[in-house]
Amino acid sequence: MGPLIGTTLPLAVGIAISPVPIIAAILMLLSPRAKSTGVGFMVGWVVGIAVAVIIFTALSSILPASDPDATRPIVGIIDIVLGVLLLLIALRQWRGRPRAGEEPKLPGWMKAIDSMTAMRGLVLGLLLSAVNPKNLLLAVSAGLAIGSAGASLGTMVVVIVVFVLVAACSVVVPVIAYLVASDAMRGPLGALRGWLSANNAVIMAVLMLVIGVVVIGKGIGQF
């Protein structure tokens, strides 16, 4: 179980450190309907991550199970392709980073967060966690690692739970902290939002570069 958790942990951290969903959660917590939309977004975020990794864990069961040696090259090729895609995302993020003195560009939908309902917040959480290309690639890689490891069902469940907890913590922790101490959290959340907005592209570029290299190395090791 330990090695499998260790394999998927960097992928979970990659999802957790994604700045855009963290900024979205912060904006919701600073909006007029902070508690309802924040909780809705948090639920959607957690469910989306869980569903994505469970689906790809299940899909990996279609790989040849009777001959473990036959499975390794298939897993390796998929890992290499996923790693290359992550490197391409890293390159795109780096090239799109704001220049010195330039205002960072954030998605236009963030302007509508003030008027969002709890249900819309939930849907947005689902979209950012399970449909977002960066997070989807990481969930695919995690599901592939879990499903092809030949572990027992109990072990896979524990690994998936750990993966979801780590991947979701960057949204879950601020929302719960706000629910517990909303007045004390407004200042730190505002400062964190500004820093993430300014450094979003650089953070994602470095993160996708590191994880992409790790996934490619894992794929090469399957041959």
N, C-alpha and C positions, 0 to 999 in steps of 0.2 A: 504493500500500500504506500509506503513512504516514497519509494522511487517514482511511483505514478503521480503522487501529489507534487513531488518536486518537478516532474516534467510539465505538468499543467499550470503550476503556480505562476511562472513568468507570463503566460498567456492571460491568466486572470488579472494580473497586475496591469497588463497592457490595456485591458478593458477598463479597469478601475481608474487609471490615470487619464483617460480620455477627457480633455478639457471641456468640450462642448456640452455633454450632458451635465457635468458639474456646474457649468455656468448657467445652464437652463434651470437646474434645481435651485440655484441661488436666486436667480431672477424670480422664480415662483415664490420663494420664501420672502422676498422683498416686495411682493405684489399685494394688492388689497385682499385677495383670497388665499393668503399664504398657506394656511394649514390644510385646507381641503385640496388645493391643487398640488401642494408639496407631497402630501400623502398619496394622492392619485398617481403622481409621477413616480414616486418611489415604488409603489406596487407594480406599475407597468414595467419599470426598469428591472426589478427582481424577476418577475414572471418571464419577461422577454429573454433574459440571459439563461434562465433555467430551461425554458422550452427549446431554445436554440441548441444548447449543449446536449440535452437529452435526445433531440431528434438526430443529431449527427453521431452521437454515440450508438443509437439504434441502427442507423444506416450503415455504420462501419461493420455491422454483423454480417453484411452480405459478402464481405471479403472471404476468401477461402479459409475456412477454419480447420479443415481436416489436415492441412499441411502448413504448419507455421512458416516454413521456409518459403512457400509460395506467396505468403501474405507480405513478407518483408519488402520485396521490390515494389509492390503496388503501393504500400504505405509510403515508401521512400519517394516515389515519383510524385505522389499527391503532396507530400510535405515540401518537396522542392518547388513545385508549382505555387503552393501557398506562400512560401518564403519569398519567391520572386515577386509575387503580387504585392506583398507587404513592402518590399524594397521600392517598388514603383510608387506606392502610396507615400513612402518616406520622401522620395524625390519630388513628388508633386507638392507635398506639404512644405518642403524646404524652398522650392522655387516660388511658392505663393506666400512666403512670409513677408510681413510688412517691413519696408525699408526704414532707415533711421528717420524719425520725425513723421512717419506716415501712420495714420490712424488704422488700427487693426479692423478688418472687415469681419463682422459676425453675420450669421444667417438671418435673412429678413424675417423669418417666422418668430424670432425672439421678440420683435416689437409687439406681437400680439399676445404675449404671455400675461400681461396685466388683465386681460379680459377672458382668460381661459377658465373653464370649469374643471371640476375634479375629473370628470370623464375624459375631457380633452387632454388633461395632464396625463392620465393613465395611458391613453392611446399614444401620446408623444413618447412616453417612457418605453412603450413596446417598440415603437419605430426606431428609436435611437439605440436600443439594446439589441434587438433581433434582426433588424433590417439594415442598419447602418453597415456599409461595406467593410469598414475596418474591424468593427466588432464581430461581424459575421465570419470573416476570415479567421479571427482568433478562436471563435467558438467552433468552427469546422476543425481547426487543428487540435483543439482540446478534445472534442468528441472523437476524433480519429485516434488520438493517443489512448483515450480511455477504452473505447470499444475494441481496439485491436490488441489490447494488452493481455487478453485471455484471463482476466481477473474474474473473481466470483461476483455475483450480483450485489451482495452486501458491500464488497469493496468498491465497486463502481458507484454505488449510491453514496457512500461516504466521500469519495473523491469528488463527485459532482456537487455535493453539498458544500464541501470546502471551496471548490472552484467558484460557486455562485456567491458564497459569503464574501470571499476576497474581491471578486469582480464587482459586486454591488456596494461594497462598503463606502466608496467615495460619494455615493448619493445617499445611502441609508444613514450614515453617521451625521451629516449636516441636518437632514430632515428631523431625525430624532432629537438632536441637540436643540434645534429650533423649537420643537414641541415642548421640550423641558424648560428651556430658558430663552424665550423669544427676544426679550429686550436686550439681553447680554450678547446675543449672537448677531444682531444687525450690523454692528460695526465691523467685526472680523469677517463676516460674509461679504460685505461690500468691498473690503480691501482685497479679499481673495478673488472676487469676481474681476476686479481691475487688473490684478496681476495675471490671471489666467487668460483674460482677453488679449493682453499685450504679448503673451508668450505662447499662445495656443499652437501656432504653426510650428515653432521650433521644438516644443515639447513633443508633439506628435511625430515630427520628422525623426528626431533622435530615437524615440521609443520604437517606431516601426522599423527603423534601421537595425537596432539591436535585436529585436524579436525576429525580424526577417532572417538575419544571419543565423540566429539560434535554430530556427525552424529548418533552414536549408542544411545546416550542419547535421541536424537530427535525421533529415531525409537521406543525406549521403551515407550516414552511418548504418542505414538499413540494407545497403548493398554488400 
